[in-house]
Amino acid sequence: MHTMWKGSISFGLVNIPIKLYAATEDKDVKLRNLHSKCHTPIQYEKKCPNCDETVGNDDIVKGYEYVKGKFVILDEEELKQLKQEHEDKAVEIIDFVNLEEIDPIYFNRSYFVGPGENGGKAYSLLREALLKSGKIGVAEMTIRSKQQLAVVRVYQNTIVMETIHYPDEVRNTSDVPSVPEKTVLGEKELETAIMLIDQLTTTFNPETYKDDYREALLGLIQKKAGQNQGKTPADAPRENVVDLMSALQASIDRSKEKPSKKETAPKKTETAKAQKKTKTVRKKA
């Protein structure tokens, strides 16, 4: 597994060096956008619509739109200083709570936590303490330039850290349109619905669930590839390559023509001949 972050977990006076590893992965089938004419992958460039210019990374600054059409500009030095002030590479457990007290809507992303150098014993201590107490830790940390709230718990003999949303990041349910108020339901309808729930109730086993669409899409891709229906992008126009090579060769030839510092200056007669030759070429052009 690739190490995503190195730091430490602390609770009380106990400090545990740790490494973070991504606990989940996105298995979506990623499709590229191709030009229908030649099946070449489409490129996307950064372009300023106001100046109608292609913009390089050196010409981009960070800005926050505080009102429509008005931005506060933040330079790299300001952002770097702010990041250094809040990133101390430590996960500090500030509270211990029961897992059932946190609604799943708060959970964001999961990371496996492995012990760092000489951290095995302290790692085991935290793991066993969490298991025996039945509690999970609530911690604060900074990762990817963003302060995060997280929970620390045990999953299959491994400590897992899961980032969770702050309360103001969870939208208010009152903003959801058309949600009905409490509705009077028939007793028979409610009993039937509860009976159906009881019949479908089982022990959760994640292995019984699968992404049918992804498997069908991969099957279609494999079928087309097996029938030699794969498409190869058309070769780029050769004119561009020739022009590029000509430009490179001209640059090399020009650099050869330039006299080095050690060489003496050309005689006046030679200079006059060169100037005359240049004028003749220009007239012909």
C-alpha positions as CSV (number, residue, x, y, z in Angstrom):
1,M,0.0,0.0,0.0
2,H,1.1,3.5,-0.8
3,T,1.8,5.7,2.3
4,M,-0.4,8.8,2.0
5,W,0.6,10.7,5.2
6,K,3.0,10.4,8.0
7,G,2.5,11.8,11.5
8,S,1.4,10.7,14.9
9,I,-1.7,10.1,17.1
10,S,-1.8,11.5,20.6
11,F,-4.2,10.9,23.4
12,G,-3.2,12.2,26.8
13,L,0.5,11.8,27.1
14,V,0.7,8.9,24.7
15,N,2.2,9.6,21.3
16,I,2.0,7.0,18.5
17,P,4.0,7.5,15.2
18,I,1.7,6.4,12.4
19,K,1.2,6.1,8.6
20,L,-2.0,6.5,6.7
21,Y,-3.2,4.3,3.8
22,A,-6.3,4.7,1.7
23,A,-8.9,2.2,3.0
24,T,-11.2,2.4,-0.1
25,E,-10.8,2.9,-3.8
26,D,-13.0,4.1,-6.6
27,K,-13.7,1.4,-9.1
28,D,-15.8,3.3,-11.5
29,V,-15.1,2.5,-15.1
30,K,-13.5,5.7,-16.5
31,L,-14.4,6.5,-20.1
32,R,-12.4,9.0,-22.2
33,N,-13.9,11.6,-24.4
34,L,-12.8,11.0,-28.0
35,H,-13.2,12.9,-31.3
36,S,-15.8,10.9,-33.2
37,K,-14.0,11.7,-36.5
38,C,-10.6,10.2,-35.7
39,H,-11.0,8.7,-32.1
40,T,-8.3,10.9,-30.7
41,P,-8.7,11.7,-26.9
42,I,-9.9,15.3,-26.4
43,Q,-7.6,17.7,-24.6
44,Y,-8.7,20.4,-22.3
45,E,-6.7,23.6,-21.9
46,K,-6.9,26.4,-19.4
47,K,-8.2,29.4,-21.2
48,C,-9.2,32.9,-20.0
49,P,-12.5,33.8,-21.6
50,N,-11.9,37.5,-21.0
51,C,-8.5,37.8,-22.6
52,D,-9.1,34.8,-25.1
53,E,-5.6,33.5,-24.1
54,T,-4.4,30.1,-23.1
55,V,-3.1,30.4,-19.5
56,G,-0.1,28.6,-18.0
57,N,0.3,27.6,-14.3
58,D,2.6,30.5,-13.7
59,D,-0.2,32.9,-14.7
60,I,-2.8,31.5,-12.2
61,V,-3.5,32.9,-8.8
62,K,-6.0,31.8,-6.1
63,G,-9.1,33.8,-5.4
64,Y,-12.3,33.6,-3.4
65,E,-15.6,35.0,-4.8
66,Y,-17.0,36.7,-1.7
67,V,-19.8,38.4,-3.7
68,K,-20.9,37.7,-7.3
69,G,-18.1,38.9,-9.6
70,K,-15.7,40.1,-6.9
71,F,-12.7,38.1,-5.7
72,V,-10.3,38.3,-2.8
73,I,-6.8,37.4,-4.2
74,L,-4.7,35.1,-1.9
75,D,-1.0,34.8,-2.9
76,E,1.0,31.6,-2.5
77,E,3.1,33.0,0.4
78,E,0.0,33.8,2.5
79,L,-1.5,30.3,1.8
80,K,1.9,28.7,2.6
81,Q,2.2,30.5,5.9
82,L,-1.3,29.7,6.9
83,K,-0.8,26.1,6.1
84,Q,2.4,25.9,8.2
85,E,0.6,27.4,11.2
86,H,-2.1,24.7,11.2
87,E,-0.3,21.7,9.9
88,D,1.8,20.0,12.7
89,K,1.4,16.5,11.4
90,A,-0.4,15.3,14.6
91,V,-3.8,13.7,15.1
92,E,-4.9,14.7,18.5
93,I,-7.7,12.7,20.1
94,I,-9.8,15.2,22.1
95,D,-12.8,13.1,23.1
96,F,-14.0,9.5,23.3
97,V,-17.6,8.7,22.4
98,N,-19.9,5.8,21.4
99,L,-20.0,5.1,17.7
100,E,-23.8,4.9,17.7
101,E,-23.9,8.6,18.7
102,I,-22.6,9.7,15.3
103,D,-25.1,9.7,12.4
104,P,-23.6,8.1,9.2
105,I,-24.2,11.4,7.3
106,Y,-21.2,12.8,9.0
107,F,-18.7,10.2,7.7
108,N,-16.6,11.2,4.7
109,R,-13.5,9.1,3.9
110,S,-11.7,6.2,5.5
111,Y,-8.0,5.6,6.0
112,F,-6.2,2.5,7.4
113,V,-3.7,3.5,10.2
114,G,-0.5,1.6,10.4
115,P,2.3,2.1,13.1
116,G,5.3,4.1,12.2
117,E,8.9,3.3,13.2
118,N,9.0,2.0,16.8
119,G,5.3,2.6,17.2
120,G,4.1,-1.0,17.4
121,K,3.6,-1.2,21.1
122,A,1.8,2.1,21.5
123,Y,-0.3,1.2,18.5
124,S,-1.4,-2.1,20.2
125,L,-2.1,-0.2,23.4
126,L,-4.6,2.2,21.7
127,R,-6.2,-0.6,19.7
128,E,-6.8,-2.8,22.8
129,A,-8.0,0.2,24.8
130,L,-10.5,1.1,22.1
131,L,-11.8,-2.5,21.9
132,K,-12.2,-3.1,25.6
133,S,-13.8,0.3,26.2
134,G,-16.1,0.0,23.2
135,K,-15.4,3.7,22.5
136,I,-14.1,5.5,19.5
137,G,-11.9,8.6,19.5
138,V,-12.8,12.0,18.1
139,A,-9.7,13.7,16.8
140,E,-8.6,16.9,14.9
141,M,-5.9,16.9,12.2
142,T,-4.8,18.6,9.1
143,I,-4.5,16.7,5.8
144,R,-4.2,17.9,2.3
145,S,-4.1,21.6,3.5
146,K,-7.5,21.2,5.2
147,Q,-8.3,20.9,8.9
148,Q,-10.4,17.8,9.4
149,L,-12.5,16.3,12.2
150,A,-12.0,12.5,12.4
151,V,-12.9,9.5,14.4
152,V,-10.5,6.7,15.3
153,R,-11.8,3.2,15.7
154,V,-10.8,-0.5,15.2
155,Y,-11.8,-2.4,12.1
156,Q,-10.7,-6.1,11.8
157,N,-7.7,-5.7,14.1
158,T,-6.5,-2.5,12.4
159,I,-7.0,1.1,13.5
160,V,-9.0,3.1,11.1
161,M,-9.3,6.8,10.9
162,E,-12.4,8.3,9.2
163,T,-12.7,11.9,8.4
164,I,-16.1,13.4,9.3
165,H,-17.9,16.6,8.3
166,Y,-18.1,19.5,10.7
167,P,-21.8,20.3,11.6
168,D,-21.9,23.4,9.3
169,E,-20.9,21.2,6.4
170,V,-24.1,19.1,6.7
171,R,-26.9,20.9,5.0
172,N,-30.2,21.6,6.9
173,T,-33.0,19.1,6.2
174,S,-35.5,21.9,6.2
175,D,-34.0,23.1,2.9
176,V,-35.2,19.9,1.1
177,P,-38.2,20.8,-1.0
178,S,-41.6,19.0,-0.9
179,V,-40.9,16.9,2.2
180,P,-44.3,16.0,3.7
181,E,-45.2,16.7,7.3
182,K,-46.5,13.9,9.5
183,T,-49.2,12.1,7.5
184,V,-52.1,10.1,8.8
185,L,-51.6,6.5,7.5
186,G,-54.0,3.6,7.5
187,E,-53.2,1.0,10.2
188,K,-53.4,-1.8,7.6
189,E,-50.9,-0.1,5.3
190,L,-48.4,0.5,8.2
191,E,-48.7,-3.1,9.4
192,T,-48.1,-4.4,5.8
193,A,-45.0,-2.2,5.4
194,I,-43.6,-3.4,8.7
195,M,-44.2,-7.0,7.8
196,L,-42.3,-6.5,4.5
197,I,-39.4,-5.0,6.4
198,D,-39.4,-8.0,8.8
199,Q,-39.3,-10.4,5.8
200,L,-36.4,-8.6,4.2
201,T,-34.4,-8.2,7.4
202,T,-31.1,-10.1,7.5
203,T,-27.6,-9.9,8.8
204,F,-25.5,-7.4,6.8
205,N,-22.9,-9.1,4.7
206,P,-21.2,-6.7,2.2
207,E,-20.0,-9.7,0.1
208,T,-23.6,-10.3,-1.1
209,Y,-23.8,-6.9,-2.9
210,K,-22.1,-6.1,-6.2
211,D,-22.1,-3.3,-8.8
212,D,-24.1,-4.9,-11.6
213,Y,-23.8,-1.9,-13.9
214,R,-19.9,-1.8,-13.6
215,E,-19.7,-5.6,-14.3
216,A,-22.0,-5.3,-17.3
217,L,-20.0,-2.3,-18.7
218,L,-16.7,-4.2,-18.3
219,G,-18.3,-7.2,-20.0
220,L,-19.3,-5.1,-23.0
221,I,-15.9,-3.5,-23.2
222,Q,-14.2,-7.0,-23.1
223,K,-16.6,-8.3,-25.8
224,K,-15.9,-5.4,-28.2
225,A,-12.1,-5.7,-27.6
226,G,-12.3,-9.5,-28.3
227,Q,-14.2,-8.8,-31.6
228,N,-11.4,-6.5,-32.7
229,Q,-13.7,-3.4,-32.4
230,G,-11.0,-1.4,-30.8
231,K,-10.2,2.0,-32.3
232,T,-6.8,3.5,-32.8
233,P,-6.5,7.3,-33.0
234,A,-5.6,8.6,-36.5
235,D,-2.0,9.8,-36.9
236,A,-1.6,13.5,-36.3
237,P,-1.0,15.6,-39.4
238,R,2.6,15.2,-40.6
239,E,2.8,19.0,-41.5
240,N,3.1,19.9,-37.8
241,V,6.0,17.4,-37.4
242,V,7.8,18.8,-40.5
243,D,7.3,22.4,-39.3
244,L,8.7,21.5,-35.9
245,M,11.7,19.7,-37.3
246,S,12.3,22.6,-39.7
247,A,12.2,25.1,-36.8
248,L,14.6,23.0,-34.8
249,Q,17.0,22.6,-37.6
250,A,16.9,26.3,-38.4
251,S,17.6,27.1,-34.8
252,I,20.6,24.7,-34.9
253,D,21.9,26.3,-38.1
254,R,21.5,29.8,-36.7
255,S,23.4,28.9,-33.6
256,K,26.3,27.6,-35.8
257,E,26.4,30.8,-37.7
258,K,26.8,33.0,-34.6
259,P,30.5,33.6,-33.9
260,S,31.8,32.6,-30.5
261,K,33.3,35.2,-28.1
262,K,36.8,33.9,-29.0
263,E,36.4,34.5,-32.7
264,T,37.5,37.8,-34.1
265,A,34.9,40.2,-35.6
266,P,34.3,39.8,-39.4
267,K,36.1,42.1,-41.8
268,K,34.2,45.0,-43.2
269,T,34.1,43.5,-46.7
270,E,32.6,40.3,-45.4
271,T,30.0,42.2,-43.4
272,A,29.1,44.3,-46.4
273,K,28.7,41.2,-48.6
274,A,26.5,39.5,-46.0
275,Q,24.3,42.7,-45.8
276,K,24.0,42.9,-49.5
277,K,23.1,39.2,-49.7
278,T,20.4,39.7,-47.1
279,K,18.9,42.7,-49.1
280,T,18.8,40.6,-52.2
281,V,17.0,37.8,-50.5
282,R,14.4,40.2,-49.0
283,K,13.7,41.7,-52.5
284,K,13.1,38.2,-53.9
285,A,10.8,37.4,-51.1
